Structure formats: C-alpha cells, structure tokens
C-alpha cells in the first residue's frame, strides 16, 4: 500500500517539503504544475513513512487502506497521474 492525496488537497507543498522519497508532484518547477488540480503521490516511489500525512494542513493524505469511502477512487487518480507522466 501507499499514501494517497485526496480531494481536500490545497497544494500548499507542506508534504513535498517533508517527503524523503521525493514522490510527490507536480512541483512549481514542473511543466504540469499550471494544469494540475492537486498534488499526487507516486505509488511506486512512496516509502510509506507517513511524513506527508502528518504535514498536511487539511488532512488530505491517507494511507490507501484508510481512504474514506467517497475518496477511494483517488488511489487510481494518483497512480494514473504518474502513469500518464511516464508515458509522455
């Protein structure tokens, strides 16, 4: 399992600053930054340390196994964001 960023994300980058695995995107320097609706966690790079969830000011980051029912589809949204990035 991995951590997942869900709907309440406000993209304040607190999670990016504490992530030791550098698995959260997009960042302001990324080409996709202007079009992104939120931040995303790459499930292939996430080491499940939980630092991002603790740093999130709006509690938008969950262990995948603990995603609230209305936001379970965000696991796919996070994964698909990185699959699309890797395909281009």
Secondary structure by P-SEA (a helix, b strand, c coil): cbbbbccccccccccccccccccccccccccccccccbbbbcccccccccccccccccccccccccccccccaaaaaaaaaaaaaaac
